[in-house]
Amino acid sequence: MKFPSRKNFPGLAGILSWPVMILWLVLLAWCPATIARSVQGGAGEGDTRWYSISLGGETVGYVRETGYRVRQGGRWHWKSETDSKIVLKRLGQKVELFVSYEHLETDDGLLEKVKAEQVLAGSRVRTEIEVEADKIKIKNITGNQVFSREVPYSGRLLGPVGISRLTVENLKAPGDKVNYTTVLAELAQVVSGERTLAGEEEVDCGRKKFLARKVIDRIFRVETTREVWLDAGGNEIKAVETSPFGDIVTCLSSEEEVMAAMAASRGQEQFFQSSLVRSGVRLPQARGLDRVVVRLKHSKPELGWPEIENEYQKILEIKGEVRVVEMKRVPLRRAPGSQLSAEEQRTYLGASAYIDANDPEIKRIAGRVAGREKNAMQRALKLRDWVSRNLAFDPGFVFAPASEVLRAKKATCAGYAALLAALLRAAGIPSRYLVGMVYANGIWGGHAWVEAWLEGHWVPLDAALPSPGAADPARIVVARSSLEEGPGESLVAAQKFFGYVTVEVLEFSLKGQTIKIIQGQPLYEVRDNRYWNPGLQLGLRAPSGFSFEGLDGVWPDRTLLSLKGPGGQTVRLLQEGWFPAESLEKYLLERLKKEVNGGSQAHIMVWGKKRPALVSAEKSALAILNGTDLFIIVVAGQNAEQWLRQVASSLECRLVID
């Protein structure tokens, strides 16, 4: 069967779910609309179209859409079914995102039902929406749990067929506009959109050239704008969305072409790296800082700024596209604050699809870890520490309900935050989910963590990048959410920020000392065979015959610098962060064993203190814990222990904490 002509019911691919896929890509950058099409025909008849999804000129996914008519309740309806898949690589590991949609509309395009499923980790999260006269009824289903709520609306809600018909019937000449209202299932919210006819252009998707009508499609709630090209029948040929990571393009294709292109794809590893913001200074003791002042500059201020100011983040200056922001550490001990309202208590203690605090295993762990502790602050810290110790970072485990994270024992920062939020609620502590940017190993990147309501204040806690107490101020909150409605609102705020904002550190405070950054100073310098890092206040003199290499690594590379010796020896100086180990001595030893297979335990004096080491003839390693910084020196090659001791003796630091 053919797709309909313009005079009937043209389809328009990508109109409902594309923004959601973009939002997930924004979150992935540190941790679519899928297409629904209308066709004309009898019951059960349908046609399928395939579209490629490309990023940076490389195919990374596909959209498959089918539309047909069905008869339900004695009336004809339009049913549109869509499946989308994106496959990328992150830190060398495959990351897969699956989203599927089903829209049911009346014969004249009024939306009646939406079903959506997404797989961002191991299990499916399903959303079912029913449209009634003045409200939409929403069910989020995860595992055996169902979470229901209602959202009021007014006016007419259109589905993909209705929006397509509205577009074709009203956009006749360049400049013509049409407005519509619909539901984005992944946000589980009513949104409005606007379409404008820009004119006609020739479009080439690699198969053949088309003379197409160009439409600008804007969805206001998520602030996304797409350029869409339609053929004479109103069917989508191509769509382009500008993102912080480059243009994301969908183009008409075939199943064979899409699958062949994906098989040859490299996975766009560079996509994730492009979203990270290099810091102009290496921050010492990042997880132990008391205060940080940064200058934020927005490359696209027309997108708007998310809400930045809060109890511990203050905007000091606004000048055009620039914001100067001060972030302070939240003290654990302070005077009691206000009380949450009954509605806030319900919201931040309740269970939802992603923060499923009523899961039996989550409740059991919360009781076992924190149940006997009377002090709420200590209960929260114990739960934070438990999550830090029991989860492993997995870049392919994108986002999942807290109960699934608990079973898998792996996650990205998003999963760490979801599980901690759920455990806090299960322990009777209100919590909410944060999205923003954090500093780590020379970069600022997208991150997720939580806040806990303790003694009348919101206290930030981070299990993925933990600090000894409250989360450090080397981070910028851009969104807070209960996740009752899913992560959509947080991702919308992040989309205005990630990839568009540069971060310049102006000053920071540590242990009562404030250090102002000299603008324009180099990250480091090497002079007379001596390395000096002004931010870290750390220096190292290379042994005779050794040369410096690898001085510009940033997260996820933990290597601060490396040396090459005359006999092929290698020296690496790694920088890592604080970890809430139950036994510090055991933790450091286990960390050294990851570098040295075998070897004898030893101690080497560094900065006035004996430090643990594992030494052997061919490879040796030393751990130096300094406040919340952990430095590890690894030497490989002939006489490794001798060179380790010599390098350690030449390491200097002007910010020794212990």
ChimeraX attribute file (.defattr): number of C-alpha atoms within 10 A of each C-alpha:
attribute: neighborCount
match mode: 1-to-1
recipient: residues
	/A:1	10
	/A:2	10
	/A:3	23
	/A:4	17
	/A:5	16
	/A:6	17
	/A:7	12
	/A:8	16
	/A:9	27
	/A:10	31
	/A:11	32
	/A:12	28
	/A:13	35
	/A:14	25
	/A:15	28
	/A:16	24
	/A:17	25
	/A:18	20
	/A:19	25
	/A:20	23
	/A:21	19
	/A:22	21
	/A:23	23
	/A:24	20
	/A:25	23
	/A:26	25
	/A:27	26
	/A:28	24
	/A:29	21
	/A:30	23
	/A:31	24
	/A:32	24
	/A:33	23
	/A:34	29
	/A:35	31
	/A:36	29
	/A:37	33
	/A:38	34
	/A:39	27
	/A:40	21
	/A:41	18
	/A:42	12
	/A:43	13
	/A:44	11
	/A:45	14
	/A:46	20
	/A:47	16
	/A:48	18
	/A:49	18
	/A:50	23
	/A:51	28
	/A:52	28
	/A:53	28
	/A:54	22
	/A:55	19
	/A:56	14
	/A:57	12
	/A:58	18
	/A:59	27
	/A:60	27
	/A:61	25
	/A:62	27
	/A:63	29
	/A:64	23
	/A:65	26
	/A:66	21
	/A:67	28
	/A:68	22
	/A:69	23
	/A:70	19
	/A:71	15
	/A:72	10
	/A:73	6
	/A:74	6
	/A:75	9
	/A:76	16
	/A:77	22
	/A:78	29
	/A:79	28
	/A:80	26
	/A:81	22
	/A:82	26
	/A:83	22
	/A:84	26
	/A:85	21
	/A:86	22
	/A:87	20
	/A:88	25
	/A:89	19
	/A:90	22
	/A:91	14
	/A:92	11
	/A:93	14
	/A:94	14
	/A:95	20
	/A:96	18
	/A:97	21
	/A:98	18
	/A:99	25
	/A:100	23
	/A:101	26
	/A:102	21
	/A:103	25
	/A:104	23
	/A:105	25
	/A:106	22
	/A:107	18
	/A:108	15
	/A:109	23
	/A:110	21
	/A:111	26
	/A:112	19
	/A:113	20
	/A:114	23
	/A:115	19
	/A:116	24
	/A:117	21
	/A:118	20
	/A:119	19
	/A:120	19
	/A:121	22
	/A:122	15
	/A:123	15
	/A:124	18
	/A:125	20
	/A:126	22
	/A:127	24
	/A:128	19
	/A:129	25
	/A:130	16
	/A:131	20
	/A:132	14
	/A:133	12
	/A:134	11
	/A:135	14
	/A:136	22
	/A:137	16
	/A:138	23
	/A:139	20
	/A:140	24
	/A:141	19
	/A:142	21
	/A:143	13
	/A:144	6
	/A:145	14
	/A:146	14
	/A:147	16
	/A:148	15
	/A:149	13
	/A:150	15
	/A:151	13
	/A:152	13
	/A:153	17
	/A:154	10
	/A:155	10
	/A:156	14
	/A:157	24
	/A:158	22
	/A:159	32
	/A:160	29
	/A:161	31
	/A:162	24
	/A:163	27
	/A:164	23
	/A:165	23
	/A:166	19
	/A:167	25
	/A:168	21
	/A:169	15
	/A:170	15
	/A:171	19
	/A:172	14
	/A:173	13
	/A:174	14
	/A:175	12
	/A:176	15
	/A:177	18
	/A:178	17
	/A:179	16
	/A:180	19
	/A:181	19
	/A:182	23
	/A:183	22
	/A:184	24
	/A:185	23
	/A:186	25
	/A:187	21
	/A:188	24
	/A:189	20
	/A:190	18
	/A:191	17
	/A:192	16
	/A:193	20
	/A:194	16
	/A:195	25
	/A:196	22
	/A:197	22
	/A:198	19
	/A:199	17
	/A:200	16
	/A:201	13
	/A:202	12
	/A:203	19
	/A:204	15
	/A:205	15
	/A:206	9
	/A:207	11
	/A:208	8
	/A:209	11
	/A:210	16
	/A:211	15
	/A:212	23
	/A:213	24
	/A:214	23
	/A:215	24
	/A:216	18
	/A:217	22
	/A:218	19
	/A:219	21
	/A:220	12
	/A:221	15
	/A:222	22
	/A:223	15
	/A:224	22
	/A:225	19
	/A:226	21
	/A:227	18
	/A:228	27
	/A:229	29
	/A:230	25
	/A:231	21
	/A:232	15
	/A:233	18
	/A:234	25
	/A:235	24
	/A:236	26
	/A:237	24
	/A:238	26
	/A:239	24
	/A:240	18
	/A:241	19
	/A:242	14
	/A:243	19
	/A:244	19
	/A:245	20
	/A:246	14
	/A:247	15
	/A:248	21
	/A:249	22
	/A:250	28
	/A:251	26
	/A:252	23
	/A:253	21
	/A:254	17
	/A:255	16
	/A:256	9
	/A:257	14
	/A:258	21
	/A:259	16
	/A:260	12
	/A:261	18
	/A:262	20
	/A:263	12
	/A:264	11
	/A:265	16
	/A:266	15
	/A:267	23
	/A:268	19
	/A:269	15
	/A:270	15
	/A:271	20
	/A:272	20
	/A:273	17
	/A:274	14
	/A:275	21
	/A:276	21
	/A:277	21
	/A:278	20
	/A:279	20
	/A:280	19
	/A:281	24
	/A:282	23
	/A:283	23
	/A:284	22
	/A:285	23
	/A:286	27
	/A:287	26
	/A:288	25
	/A:289	22
	/A:290	22
	/A:291	22
	/A:292	26
	/A:293	24
	/A:294	22
	/A:295	20
	/A:296	18
	/A:297	18
	/A:298	21
	/A:299	14
	/A:300	15
	/A:301	15
	/A:302	9
	/A:303	14
	/A:304	13
	/A:305	17
	/A:306	16
	/A:307	11
	/A:308	15
	/A:309	16
	/A:310	11
	/A:311	11
	/A:312	16
	/A:313	20
	/A:314	15
	/A:315	16
	/A:316	13
	/A:317	12
	/A:318	12
	/A:319	8
	/A:320	9
	/A:321	15
	/A:322	16
	/A:323	19
	/A:324	19
	/A:325	21
	/A:326	23
	/A:327	24
	/A:328	21
	/A:329	20
	/A:330	21
	/A:331	11
	/A:332	14
	/A:333	9
	/A:334	10
	/A:335	9
	/A:336	10
	/A:337	11
	/A:338	9
	/A:339	12
	/A:340	14
	/A:341	9
	/A:342	8
	/A:343	9
	/A:344	13
	/A:345	16
	/A:346	12
	/A:347	18
	/A:348	26
	/A:349	24
	/A:350	20
	/A:351	21
	/A:352	25
	/A:353	26
	/A:354	28
	/A:355	31
	/A:356	27
	/A:357	29
	/A:358	19
	/A:359	17
	/A:360	12
	/A:361	14
	/A:362	24
	/A:363	19
	/A:364	15
	/A:365	17
	/A:366	25
	/A:367	17
	/A:368	12
	/A:369	17
	/A:370	21
	/A:371	15
	/A:372	9
	/A:373	13
	/A:374	9
	/A:375	11
	/A:376	18
	/A:377	19
	/A:378	15
	/A:379	22
	/A:380	29
	/A:381	21
	/A:382	18
	/A:383	24
	/A:384	27
	/A:385	24
	/A:386	21
	/A:387	21
	/A:388	21
	/A:389	16
	/A:390	11
	/A:391	21
	/A:392	15
	/A:393	16
	/A:394	18
	/A:395	21
	/A:396	24
	/A:397	25
	/A:398	24
	/A:399	28
	/A:400	27
	/A:401	25
	/A:402	28
	/A:403	26
	/A:404	21
	/A:405	23
	/A:406	22
	/A:407	11
	/A:408	14
	/A:409	17
	/A:410	20
	/A:411	28
	/A:412	24
	/A:413	27
	/A:414	28
	/A:415	32
	/A:416	30
	/A:417	29
	/A:418	30
	/A:419	30
	/A:420	35
	/A:421	34
	/A:422	33
	/A:423	35
	/A:424	31
	/A:425	26
	/A:426	26
	/A:427	25
	/A:428	20
	/A:429	20
	/A:430	25
	/A:431	30
	/A:432	27
	/A:433	25
	/A:434	27
	/A:435	26
	/A:436	24
	/A:437	24
	/A:438	21
	/A:439	25
	/A:440	24
	/A:441	24
	/A:442	23
	/A:443	21
	/A:444	25
	/A:445	26
	/A:446	26
	/A:447	27
	/A:448	28
	/A:449	28
	/A:450	28
	/A:451	24
	/A:452	26
	/A:453	22
	/A:454	21
	/A:455	18
	/A:456	14
	/A:457	19
	/A:458	18
	/A:459	23
	/A:460	24
	/A:461	28
	/A:462	26
	/A:463	27
	/A:464	26
	/A:465	22
	/A:466	22
	/A:467	23
	/A:468	16
	/A:469	21
	/A:470	22
	/A:471	25
	/A:472	27
	/A:473	27
	/A:474	27
	/A:475	24
	/A:476	25
	/A:477	25
	/A:478	22
	/A:479	19
	/A:480	20
	/A:481	20
	/A:482	24
	/A:483	22
	/A:484	20
	/A:485	19
	/A:486	18
	/A:487	23
	/A:488	21
	/A:489	20
	/A:490	23
	/A:491	25
	/A:492	24
	/A:493	22
	/A:494	24
	/A:495	24
	/A:496	24
	/A:497	25
	/A:498	27
	/A:499	23
	/A:500	19
	/A:501	21
	/A:502	19
	/A:503	22
	/A:504	20
	/A:505	22
	/A:506	19
	/A:507	17
	/A:508	24
	/A:509	17
	/A:510	16
	/A:511	10
	/A:512	9
	/A:513	9
	/A:514	13
	/A:515	13
	/A:516	13
	/A:517	16
	/A:518	13
	/A:519	11
	/A:520	8
	/A:521	12
	/A:522	13
	/A:523	17
	/A:524	18
	/A:525	14
	/A:526	14
	/A:527	8
	/A:528	7
	/A:529	16
	/A:530	16
	/A:531	19
	/A:532	20
	/A:533	18
	/A:534	20
	/A:535	19
	/A:536	18
	/A:537	16
	/A:538	17
	/A:539	19
	/A:540	20
	/A:541	22
	/A:542	22
	/A:543	16
	/A:544	9
	/A:545	10
	/A:546	19
	/A:547	17
	/A:548	17
	/A:549	13
	/A:550	12
	/A:551	16
	/A:552	12
	/A:553	15
	/A:554	17
	/A:555	17
	/A:556	12
	/A:557	12
	/A:558	19
	/A:559	21
	/A:560	22
	/A:561	19
	/A:562	21
	/A:563	19
	/A:564	19
	/A:565	19
	/A:566	10
	/A:567	10
	/A:568	11
	/A:569	18
	/A:570	21
	/A:571	27
	/A:572	20
	/A:573	19
	/A:574	18
	/A:575	20
	/A:576	17
	/A:577	21
	/A:578	19
	/A:579	21
	/A:580	19
	/A:581	14
	/A:582	11
	/A:583	8
	/A:584	12
	/A:585	11
	/A:586	11
	/A:587	14
	/A:588	20
	/A:589	16
	/A:590	12
	/A:591	15
	/A:592	25
	/A:593	16
	/A:594	10
	/A:595	18
	/A:596	22
	/A:597	13
	/A:598	14
	/A:599	17
	/A:600	11
	/A:601	15
	/A:602	13
	/A:603	14
	/A:604	19
	/A:605	13
	/A:606	17
	/A:607	18
	/A:608	9
	/A:609	11
	/A:610	12
	/A:611	16
	/A:612	20
	/A:613	27
	/A:614	24
	/A:615	26
	/A:616	21
	/A:617	13
	/A:618	15
	/A:619	25
	/A:620	31
	/A:621	30
	/A:622	30
	/A:623	22
	/A:624	22
	/A:625	20
	/A:626	18
	/A:627	18
	/A:628	21
	/A:629	20
	/A:630	17
	/A:631	19
	/A:632	25
	/A:633	24
	/A:634	27
	/A:635	31
	/A:636	23
	/A:637	18
	/A:638	17
	/A:639	15
	/A:640	22
	/A:641	23
	/A:642	14
	/A:643	22
	/A:644	22
	/A:645	20
	/A:646	14
	/A:647	19
	/A:648	19
	/A:649	15
	/A:650	14
	/A:651	16
	/A:652	16
	/A:653	15
	/A:654	11
	/A:655	14
	/A:656	14
	/A:657	13
	/A:658	10
